[in-house]
Amino acid sequence: MVAAAISAAALPFVPFPPISVWVVIVLSVVLHVGYKICLARAYVHGDLGQAFPLARGMVPLFAALIAFLLLRQVPSTLQCCGIGLVSGGIIVIALDRIEGATRWSLLAAATGAGMAVAGYSVCDAYGTRLMGDWVAFTAWLVTTDSLVFLVLAALLRGNVLWIELVATKWRVLASGLLGLASFSVLLWALSRNPVGAVSALRETSVLFAGIIGRCCCT
């Protein structure tokens, strides 16, 4: 709701996307929704320090591969090394902390989340270039994705959703603002740089997640 309200306020000031861009937006929304569902399932089977790094650690590898196959973006040698080191390090750290019967359920959910992020990263990079205006693409995508997921959440959760949102209104507000800011920066970067390199740099967020998880969630 927070992201949709802010991005919708920008719609009167940006151009309306052509049909070709709407095709990209629809595909991206499907991938975004899939990511959120998979990440939520991962959190069911693992804590923040396990689920988030594992899900995001796979993203640079998947994103670089998809971008190469679909967009013909070829990372430099140094970029390939960086992508491999970031993904490998994150996955090793995450796997080292996973034990017991939840291992395969968590791995499956995290893999689905990682593939979805990689897919929407490539899709969004293409969309910003196709639109020719990353601000306009971001505004339309965030508004559409946020409203679609809000409707889906309302259908799945019913009245409980609204009770929980009211009870955690300040957390919801902070999450919405931070999520919109980080995603806007991501699309700006994707509109100007190879997807694999941007995704690898983005996944340094797991360092902050690890710190936050240790300080606040233990």
KEKE-3310 file (N, C-alpha, C; in steps of 0.2 Angstrom, whole numbers, plus 5000, padded with zeros to 4 digits):
npx = (5004:5010:5020:5013:5005:5014:5021:5010:5006:5016:5012:5004:5013:5022:5025:5013:5015:5019:5011:5020:5029:5020:5018:5031:5030:5019:5024:5035:5028:5022:5033:5038:5028:5029:5042:5040:5031:5038:5049:5043:5039:5051:5055:5047:5053:5066:5077:5080:5094:5097:5088:5086:5100:5103:5093:5096:5109:5109:5105:5114:5121:5111:5105:5115:5117:5104:5103:5114:5109:5097:5098:5110:5121:5137:5147:5162:5179:5183:5171:5164:5172:5169:5155:5154:5162:5154:5142:5145:5152:5141:5131:5138:5140:5127:5122:5130:5124:5112:5102:5095:5078:5072:5080:5079:5067:5068:5079:5072:5062:5070:5078:5068:5064:5076:5078:5067:5070:5081:5075:5066:5074:5082:5071:5066:5077:5077:5065:5066:5075:5068:5057:5063:5064:5068:5062:5048:5045:5048:5038:5026:5027:5029:5018:5008:5012:5012:4998:4993:4998:4993:4980:4980:4985:4975:4964:4969:4972:4961:4951:4960:4972:4970:4969:4982:4990:4986:4990:5004:5008:5018:5029:5025:5025:5038:5044:5038:5043:5057:5058:5053:5062:5075:5072:5070:5082:5089:5083:5087:5100:5100:5096:5107:5118:5126:5116:5121:5132:5126:5117:5125:5132:5121:5117:5125:5118:5115:5124:5121:5108:5112:5119:5108:5099:5107:5108:5095:5086:5088)
npy = (4994:5006:5008:5008:5019:5030:5028:5028:5042:5047:5044:5053:5061:5055:5046:5036:5018:5009:4995:4985:4987:4985:4971:4967:4972:4965:4952:4954:4957:4945:4937:4945:4943:4929:4928:4934:4925:4914:4918:4920:4907:4902:4909:4902:4890:4893:4905:4923:4925:4913:4910:4922:4925:4913:4913:4925:4923:4915:4923:4932:4923:4916:4927:4933:4923:4922:4935:4934:4925:4930:4944:4946:4951:4951:4948:4955:4948:4951:4955:4942:4935:4942:4940:4926:4924:4932:4925:4912:4913:4918:4908:4897:4901:4902:4889:4882:4885:4878:4865:4849:4843:4853:4857:4854:4859:4872:4875:4872:4882:4894:4893:4894:4908:4914:4912:4918:4932:4934:4932:4943:4953:4953:4955:4968:4976:4975:4981:4994:4999:4997:5005:5017:5027:5026:5030:5032:5018:5012:5018:5014:5000:4997:5002:4994:4981:4981:4984:4972:4962:4966:4964:4950:4946:4950:4942:4929:4931:4937:4946:4946:4951:4965:4968:4964:4973:4985:4983:4983:4995:5005:4998:4993:5005:5009:4998:4999:5011:5009:4998:5003:5013:5006:4998:5007:5012:5001:4998:5010:5007:4995:5000:5005:4997:4981:4966:4955:4960:4971:4964:4956:4966:4971:4960:4961:4965:4955:4955:4965:4960:4949:4955:4962:4952:4945:4954:4959:4948:4937)
npz = (5000:5004:4995:4983:4984:4984:4972:4963:4964:4956:4943:4935:4930:4921:4906:4898:4897:4881:4872:4871:4882:4892:4891:4896:4909:4915:4914:4923:4935:4938:4941:4952:4961:4963:4968:4981:4987:4987:4995:5007:5010:5012:5024:5033:5035:5039:5048:5047:5045:5038:5028:5020:5015:5008:4998:4991:4987:4976:4966:4958:4949:4942:4936:4928:4919:4913:4908:4899:4889:4885:4883:4878:4886:4890:4904:4910:4913:4926:4931:4930:4939:4951:4952:4954:4966:4975:4975:4978:4990:4998:4997:5003:5016:5020:5019:5028:5040:5040:5046:5049:5046:5039:5029:5015:5011:5014:5005:4993:4993:4994:4982:4972:4975:4972:4958:4954:4957:4949:4936:4936:4937:4925:4917:4921:4918:4904:4902:4906:4897:4885:4888:4889:4899:4915:4926:4923:4920:4932:4940:4935:4935:4949:4955:4949:4952:4966:4969:4964:4972:4984:4982:4980:4993:5001:4997:5001:5015:5020:5032:5042:5037:5037:5050:5055:5048:5053:5066:5065:5059:5059:5056:5044:5036:5037:5030:5018:5013:5013:5004:4992:4990:4989:4978:4968:4966:4962:4949:4942:4942:4934:4922:4916:4917:4916:4920:4928:4935:4942:4950:4958:4965:4972:4980:4991:5001:5010:5020:5028:5032:5039:5050:5055:5058:5068:5078:5081:5080:5087)
capx = (5000:5014:5024:5008:5002:5019:5022:5004:5006:5020:5009:5002:5019:5026:5022:5010:5019:5016:5009:5026:5031:5015:5020:5036:5027:5015:5029:5039:5024:5021:5040:5039:5023:5032:5047:5037:5028:5044:5053:5039:5040:5058:5055:5044:5058:5073:5077:5082:5101:5098:5083:5088:5106:5102:5088:5099:5115:5109:5103:5119:5123:5105:5104:5120:5115:5098:5105:5118:5105:5091:5100:5117:5125:5143:5151:5169:5182:5183:5164:5162:5175:5165:5148:5156:5164:5149:5137:5148:5152:5134:5128:5142:5139:5120:5122:5133:5120:5106:5103:5089:5073:5070:5085:5077:5061:5071:5083:5068:5059:5075:5080:5063:5065:5082:5076:5062:5073:5085:5071:5063:5080:5083:5065:5066:5082:5075:5059:5069:5078:5062:5053:5067:5063:5067:5057:5041:5044:5048:5032:5020:5029:5028:5010:5004:5014:5010:4991:4991:5000:4989:4973:4981:4986:4968:4961:4972:4972:4954:4951:4966:4977:4969:4970:4989:4993:4985:4994:5011:5007:5024:5034:5023:5027:5045:5046:5036:5047:5064:5058:5052:5069:5080:5070:5070:5089:5090:5080:5091:5107:5099:5095:5113:5124:5125:5112:5124:5136:5122:5114:5130:5133:5115:5117:5129:5113:5115:5129:5117:5103:5116:5120:5102:5097:5110:5107:5088:5081:5091)
capy = (5000:5012:5009:5009:5026:5034:5027:5031:5049:5050:5042:5059:5065:5051:5044:5029:5013:5006:4988:4981:4988:4982:4964:4966:4974:4959:4946:4956:4957:4938:4935:4948:4939:4922:4929:4936:4919:4909:4920:4919:4900:4901:4911:4897:4885:4896:4911:4928:4924:4907:4911:4928:4924:4908:4915:4930:4921:4912:4928:4934:4918:4915:4934:4934:4918:4924:4941:4932:4921:4934:4951:4945:4954:4947:4951:4955:4943:4953:4954:4935:4933:4945:4936:4919:4925:4934:4920:4906:4915:4918:4901:4893:4903:4900:4881:4880:4886:4874:4858:4845:4841:4859:4859:4853:4863:4879:4875:4873:4889:4899:4892:4897:4915:4916:4911:4924:4938:4934:4933:4950:4958:4954:4958:4975:4979:4976:4985:5001:5001:4997:5011:5023:5031:5021:5033:5030:5011:5010:5020:5009:4993:4997:5003:4988:4975:4982:4983:4965:4958:4968:4960:4943:4945:4951:4936:4924:4932:4940:4952:4945:4955:4972:4968:4964:4979:4991:4982:4984:5000:5009:4993:4993:5011:5009:4993:5001:5017:5006:4994:5007:5017:5001:4995:5012:5013:4995:4999:5015:5004:4991:5004:5008:4992:4974:4964:4951:4964:4975:4959:4954:4971:4971:4955:4963:4966:4949:4957:4969:4956:4945:4959:4964:4946:4943:4959:4960:4942:4932)
capz = (5000:5004:4988:4978:4985:4982:4965:4959:4964:4950:4936:4930:4927:4917:4900:4898:4893:4876:4873:4872:4888:4897:4891:4901:4916:4917:4916:4929:4941:4939:4944:4958:4966:4964:4973:4988:4990:4989:5001:5013:5012:5015:5031:5037:5036:5041:5051:5043:5043:5034:5022:5015:5011:5003:4992:4987:4985:4969:4961:4953:4944:4938:4932:4923:4914:4909:4904:4893:4885:4882:4882:4875:4890:4892:4909:4909:4917:4933:4934:4931:4946:4957:4953:4957:4973:4979:4975:4981:4997:5002:4998:5008:5023:5022:5019:5034:5046:5039:5048:5051:5041:5035:5024:5008:5010:5014:4999:4987:4993:4992:4975:4969:4976:4968:4951:4952:4957:4943:4931:4936:4936:4918:4914:4922:4914:4897:4902:4907:4890:4880:4889:4888:4904:4920:4931:4921:4920:4939:4943:4933:4938:4957:4956:4946:4956:4973:4969:4962:4977:4989:4981:4982:5000:5004:4995:5005:5022:5023:5037:5047:5034:5039:5058:5056:5045:5058:5072:5063:5054:5058:5053:5037:5033:5036:5025:5011:5011:5012:4999:4986:4988:4986:4971:4963:4965:4957:4942:4939:4940:4929:4916:4914:4918:4915:4925:4932:4939:4947:4955:4963:4970:4976:4985:4997:5006:5015:5025:5033:5034:5044:5056:5058:5061:5074:5083:5082:5079:5091)
cpx = (5004:5017:5019:5006:5007:5020:5016:5004:5011:5017:5007:5007:5024:5022:5019:5013:5015:5014:5015:5029:5027:5016:5025:5034:5023:5019:5032:5034:5023:5027:5040:5034:5026:5038:5045:5034:5034:5048:5049:5039:5046:5059:5052:5049:5065:5072:5080:5089:5102:5094:5085:5095:5106:5098:5092:5105:5115:5107:5108:5120:5117:5104:5109:5119:5109:5099:5109:5114:5100:5093:5107:5122:5131:5147:5158:5172:5182:5175:5162:5165:5171:5158:5149:5158:5158:5144:5139:5149:5146:5131:5132:5140:5132:5119:5125:5129:5113:5107:5096:5084:5071:5075:5082:5071:5064:5075:5078:5065:5064:5078:5074:5063:5071:5081:5071:5065:5077:5081:5068:5068:5081:5077:5064:5071:5080:5069:5061:5072:5073:5058:5057:5067:5062:5063:5050:5040:5044:5041:5026:5021:5027:5021:5007:5006:5012:5002:4989:4993:4995:4982:4974:4982:4979:4964:4963:4971:4965:4955:4957:4971:4976:4971:4978:4992:4992:4989:5001:5012:5014:5029:5032:5025:5034:5047:5044:5041:5054:5063:5057:5059:5074:5078:5071:5078:5092:5088:5085:5098:5106:5098:5102:5119:5122:5121:5116:5128:5132:5119:5119:5131:5127:5115:5122:5124:5113:5119:5125:5111:5106:5117:5113:5099:5100:5109:5099:5083:5084:5089)
cpy = (5006:5013:5011:5016:5031:5034:5030:5038:5052:5048:5048:5062:5061:5048:5037:5024:5011:4999:4984:4981:4985:4974:4963:4967:4968:4953:4948:4955:4949:4935:4938:4944:4932:4923:4930:4930:4914:4911:4919:4912:4899:4903:4906:4892:4887:4903:4916:4927:4918:4909:4916:4927:4919:4910:4920:4928:4918:4917:4930:4929:4917:4922:4934:4929:4920:4930:4939:4929:4925:4941:4951:4950:4950:4951:4951:4950:4945:4953:4947:4933:4935:4941:4930:4920:4927:4928:4914:4907:4915:4912:4896:4895:4901:4893:4879:4881:4882:4867:4855:4845:4847:4861:4859:4858:4870:4880:4876:4880:4894:4899:4896:4905:4918:4917:4917:4930:4939:4935:4940:4955:4959:4957:4965:4979:4980:4981:4993:5003:5002:5004:5018:5028:5027:5024:5031:5022:5009:5012:5015:5002:4992:4997:4996:4982:4976:4981:4975:4961:4960:4964:4953:4942:4946:4945:4930:4925:4934:4946:4952:4950:4962:4973:4968:4970:4985:4990:4983:4990:5004:5004:4993:4999:5011:5004:4995:5007:5014:5002:4998:5011:5012:4999:5000:5013:5007:4996:5005:5012:4999:4994:5006:5003:4985:4971:4960:4955:4968:4970:4957:4959:4972:4966:4956:4965:4961:4951:4961:4965:4951:4949:4961:4958:4944:4948:4960:4954:4936:4932)
cpz = (5000:4998:4983:4978:4983:4975:4961:4959:4958:4943:4932:4927:4923:4911:4901:4894:4887:4877:4875:4879:4893:4897:4896:4908:4919:4919:4922:4935:4943:4943:4951:4963:4968:4969:4980:4991:4992:4995:5007:5015:5015:5022:5036:5039:5039:5044:5045:5040:5039:5027:5017:5011:5006:4997:4988:4984:4978:4964:4956:4947:4939:4933:4927:4917:4910:4905:4898:4887:4881:4880:4879:4879:4892:4898:4907:4914:4924:4936:4935:4938:4952:4958:4956:4964:4977:4980:4979:4989:5001:5003:5003:5015:5025:5023:5026:5040:5045:5042:5049:5045:5037:5030:5017:5007:5010:5007:4993:4987:4991:4985:4970:4969:4972:4961:4949:4952:4951:4937:4930:4935:4929:4915:4915:4919:4907:4897:4902:4900:4885:4881:4888:4893:4911:4926:4930:4922:4928:4942:4941:4935:4945:4958:4954:4951:4963:4974:4968:4968:4983:4989:4983:4989:5004:5003:5000:5012:5025:5028:5042:5044:5037:5046:5059:5053:5050:5064:5071:5059:5053:5055:5045:5033:5032:5030:5018:5008:5009:5005:4992:4985:4986:4979:4966:4961:4960:4950:4938:4937:4934:4922:4913:4914:4917:4921:4930:4937:4945:4952:4960:4968:4975:4982:4991:5003:5012:5021:5030:5036:5040:5050:5059:5062:5067:5080:5086:5083:5083:5099)
residu = (MET:VAL:ALA:ALA:ALA:ILE:SER:ALA:ALA:ALA:LEU:PRO:PHE:VAL:PRO:PHE:PRO:PRO:ILE:SER:VAL:TRP:VAL:VAL:ILE:VAL:LEU:SER:VAL:VAL:LEU:HIS:VAL:GLY:TYR:LYS:ILE:CYS:LEU:ALA:ARG:ALA:TYR:VAL:HIS:GLY:ASP:LEU:GLY:GLN:ALA:PHE:PRO:LEU:ALA:ARG:GLY:MET:VAL:PRO:LEU:PHE:ALA:ALA:LEU:ILE:ALA:PHE:LEU:LEU:LEU:ARG:GLN:VAL:PRO:SER:THR:LEU:GLN:CYS:CYS:GLY:ILE:GLY:LEU:VAL:SER:GLY:GLY:ILE:ILE:VAL:ILE:ALA:LEU:ASP:ARG:ILE:GLU:GLY:ALA:THR:ARG:TRP:SER:LEU:LEU:ALA:ALA:ALA:THR:GLY:ALA:GLY:MET:ALA:VAL:ALA:GLY:TYR:SER:VAL:CYS:ASP:ALA:TYR:GLY:THR:ARG:LEU:MET:GLY:ASP:TRP:VAL:ALA:PHE:THR:ALA:TRP:LEU:VAL:THR:THR:ASP:SER:LEU:VAL:PHE:LEU:VAL:LEU:ALA:ALA:LEU:LEU:ARG:GLY:ASN:VAL:LEU:TRP:ILE:GLU:LEU:VAL:ALA:THR:LYS:TRP:ARG:VAL:LEU:ALA:SER:GLY:LEU:LEU:GLY:LEU:ALA:SER:PHE:SER:VAL:LEU:LEU:TRP:ALA:LEU:SER:ARG:ASN:PRO:VAL:GLY:ALA:VAL:SER:ALA:LEU:ARG:GLU:THR:SER:VAL:LEU:PHE:ALA:GLY:ILE:ILE:GLY:ARG:CYS:CYS:CYS:THR)
# end
